[in-house]
Amino acid sequence: MAEAWSLPDGILRESDTVVVPLGMLKGSDFRCPAADALKARGYRAQIPVRRPKERLEHFTFGPFMRALDAGPDHKGSADVSGGKPAHDGLVQWTEHALATYRAAFPSHPDSPMVEEPTPWAYRHQLPSPDRRGAREYRITVWGRCLRSADGTTRELRLPVNRLRAAPSSAGHVAAAAFVLAEGRPGPKPARVRVVEFALLDGQVRVLFEGTRTEALEAYRSHGSQALAAVLDTPEYRPGSACAACPFLSACPALRKAPGLLTLDAPGRTRRTWSVTNGRNYRTCPARDHLRRLRIPAVDAIEKGADVERGRAVHAYLATRHGDGPTRPCTADIPERWVPEEYELSEQDRALGALLLSRHAAVCPLRQVRDRSDVRPEARVVRYDSTADVVAIAAPDLLYRDGGSWVWRETKTSLAERRGRVPLLERYPQLALGVALIARGDLGGDSSGSRIELETLRPGGADLEIVDPFDPGTRTAADKVLKELTDTWHGDSRFEATPGKECARCEMARWCSAKQEPEVAA
């Protein structure tokens, strides 16, 4: 939070101690930089809102860490005192994670490394307040902390669900090594080591290994800038972090939309919701809960050929619409059109190129004037204050036609056009779009505001128009949203509903209630 920041009303500073947990330095699309800066610099909401907490454990690593804290003889995963009850799926995942961790790091009486019961923290006190008004700075680490018996070596093991292709940022790694080199308690070590450990498959990645001097140099080169970026970034980023944000009532970036989800009263605690959550919950409450915990999904289902091809098509269009001049797309698709993060067979590459060539006939860039009229994969976040739910939507494209905003969703299909299921029920994201546009939520001239569903097929492209101001359409949209949110809003157990969908559920691996294929048949 730089000095140029204008603090929202209702926020007060309670401390002149700056506390930065290591996780803030890692960076994530799921974090809000402004909220991190406010919390780190000791600001709190003037009037804290106290709500009931969730019944179940929502911190995915919580049972895992508590089980390890309980010692090597502890065999369970969810019955460690101090934690909330864990969902069955989280229990299954935690038991897998514990087995993987213990296989990779077996415990022996003569092991050169022992657990450090108190995580290290770096502290630096100033003789007078600095430009941020701080008298003390702290950086804290979280993970498995170990040291050699003589204290000359320290090691930090950072648990992650799986290793990402790109390692952590240099600033995050440097800060971790710095805390190990300079943090308390205990004597300063001669060497430090920071590793990431993947609980899914046991892979280990060394992020830093070197002397204390090398750790200090890394922090001077990378860590201090990363720390300043955390503390001085005034970017409000509404999203999933809003659910637990103490500054929500004062946030200048989160727009209120009371009654958006047709719910009559607040639920047990503030939550986030998206149409994807709604579909997952409708299929099985346990599936939605485990997806929210970000427990690893089964890749064979999560990244099936049809799904990956569709995602690659969406990614290509988002890049094409979002970068460069606002020229309409053509049927000339480059040979290497597949974004590098997707792996497609030659057949799917050719099929995807054919589908993309059909898009040219209905490309929305024909209607826009300049780059300001185009927002690919825009994130629309609204706070339904009546329900105490933060609704998150991600239209494939928002574009301005004249003075009116248009919500475009793009689908790919190999089947002929089917009309048995009403459009808003088949694609509930359209229902959410209807509710938002009908309220005038996107701004602009409402006379031309509409929703478009573009379906790309090998034989051509279909473009269906939804009028959000038609009374029948608005009634249907409210009905769809209510059906998706009503039961979920009051649910605190998220129990599994096993059935034939288990065979296609990417989270079934962690569900003891799943129905086996032969039973489903």
PyMOL commands that set and color helices and strands:
alter all, ss='L'
color gray80, all
select helices_A, chain A and resi 22-26+33-40+62-69+88-104+170-182+212-231+240-244+248-250+275-283+285-292+299-302+305-322+346-362+364-366+371-373+423-426+428-438+446-448+471-490+500-504+508-510+517-520
alter helices_A, ss='H'
color red, helices_A
select strands_A, chain A and resi 11-13+17-21+43-45+113-115+121-125+136-140+144-148+153-160+191-198+204-211+255-256+271-273+374-376+380-384+389-393+397-401+404-412+450-457+460-466
alter strands_A, ss='S'
color yellow, strands_A
deselect
rebuild
show_as cartoon
